[in-house]
Amino acid sequence: MSSFTQFKKATFAASSALLLLISTVTPTMAEISTPSTQPASAARTIYGSQMSPFVLKVIIAMAEKNLDFKLVETLPKKILHAKGSAMLIPFDNASPLGKIPAYREGEYGQEDSWTIADSAVIIAYLDKNNPEHPLYPTNAKKFAETLWYEKYGDEVMANIIHHKILFEQKIKPVLFKKPTDEKILKDAIMELPPLFDYLDGKLKGKKWIVGDDFTAADIAIGVQLLSLKKCNISIDEKKWPNLVRYSKDLFQRDAFKKNIK
Ligand SMILES: N[C@@H](CCC(=O)N[C@@H](CS)C(=O)NCC(=O)O)C(=O)O
């Protein structure tokens, strides 16, 4: 490993540790910088909170690609408004829908500053602009499969795991100081087996979800599996052995390990 790569890894590790600390101390807003080796025009900023699996997707993708970034800690516009908190102007400027994550390159207010939103779009851009450690295959069919499984993670899995399970068990009590609705939680857990059946079947004989290469799809599925782990929901190895093996392999990757609290 080159000393440059080691330096980048070290700065990322330091930023992750800081980020962890700050998100524990103040869940609303903070700004953390990683010492960057890049010109100011290329400085990367992510707006969001690690509580969000979509933000985590981008953070993990950047770790996989050894890219430096600065996280500006913020909740989505809707939640800030509900809590009577102000929205950061640069975040407002970067996120047309007020959702997290949003991404900026360059400094807010500078002429060459550029923004884009949505985790899948941000990762696709980063991958195209930084070809080392690719997250999207060049083969057309594998590329399409990556897009499909990324969508499956972001939409099908997130609709149950993020919007119902993680929200009821973690987000609602912490952010809104409201009790978990146990019926919603229980019903959502009952919705998981068909998802596990599908993924387990697709993983048979494969290392990663589209084959031998780790892709953005594994990150999208992985962050949802990570949410289940945070909620102490385990996957039955007897019923879904391929999915359990895959989860273990995912969580062993450095980029995931750094973000498992
Ligand atoms: N498809 C988007 C989804 C982002 C998203 O829904 N983020 C949530 C936080 S986990 C959010 O900002 N919700 C606020 C809202 O829906 O207004 C992505 O992948 O970035």
The ligand as an SDF file (V2000), in Angstrom:
LIG
                    3D

 20 19  0  0  0  0  0  0  0  0999 V2000
  -33.5550    8.0800   -2.6440 N   0  0  0  0  0  0  0  0  0  0  0  0
  -32.9410    8.9590   -1.6790 C   0  0  0  0  0  0  0  0  0  0  0  0
  -33.6340    8.7970   -0.3450 C   0  0  0  0  0  0  0  0  0  0  0  0
  -33.1020    9.7580    0.6910 C   0  0  0  0  0  0  0  0  0  0  0  0
  -34.0180    9.8100    1.8880 C   0  0  0  0  0  0  0  0  0  0  0  0
  -35.2230    9.4880    1.8140 O   0  0  0  0  0  0  0  0  0  0  0  0
  -33.4630   10.2400    3.0030 N   0  0  0  0  0  0  0  0  0  0  0  0
  -34.2780   10.4070    4.1740 C   0  0  0  0  0  0  0  0  0  0  0  0
  -33.4350   10.2450    5.4350 C   0  0  0  0  0  0  0  0  0  0  0  0
  -33.0580    8.5680    5.7050 S   0  0  0  0  0  0  0  0  0  0  0  0
  -34.8330   11.8250    4.1630 C   0  0  0  0  0  0  0  0  0  0  0  0
  -34.1190   12.7510    3.8910 O   0  0  0  0  0  0  0  0  0  0  0  0
  -36.1320   11.9490    4.4610 N   0  0  0  0  0  0  0  0  0  0  0  0
  -36.7740   13.2070    4.5250 C   0  0  0  0  0  0  0  0  0  0  0  0
  -37.8940   13.3540    3.5570 C   0  0  0  0  0  0  0  0  0  0  0  0
  -38.3530   12.3470    2.9910 O   0  0  0  0  0  0  0  0  0  0  0  0
  -38.3350   14.4990    3.3460 O   0  0  0  0  0  0  0  0  0  0  0  0
  -31.4460    8.6380   -1.5780 C   0  0  0  0  0  0  0  0  0  0  0  0
  -31.0590    7.5020   -1.8610 O   0  0  0  0  0  0  0  0  0  0  0  0
  -30.6610    9.5420   -1.2640 O   0  0  0  0  0  0  0  0  0  0  0  0
  1  2  1  0
  2  3  1  0
  2 18  1  0
  3  4  1  0
  4  5  1  0
  5  6  2  0
  5  7  1  0
  7  8  1  0
  8  9  1  0
  8 11  1  0
  9 10  1  0
 11 12  2  0
 11 13  1  0
 13 14  1  0
 14 15  1  0
 15 16  2  0
 15 17  1  0
 18 19  2  0
 18 20  1  0
M  END
$$$$
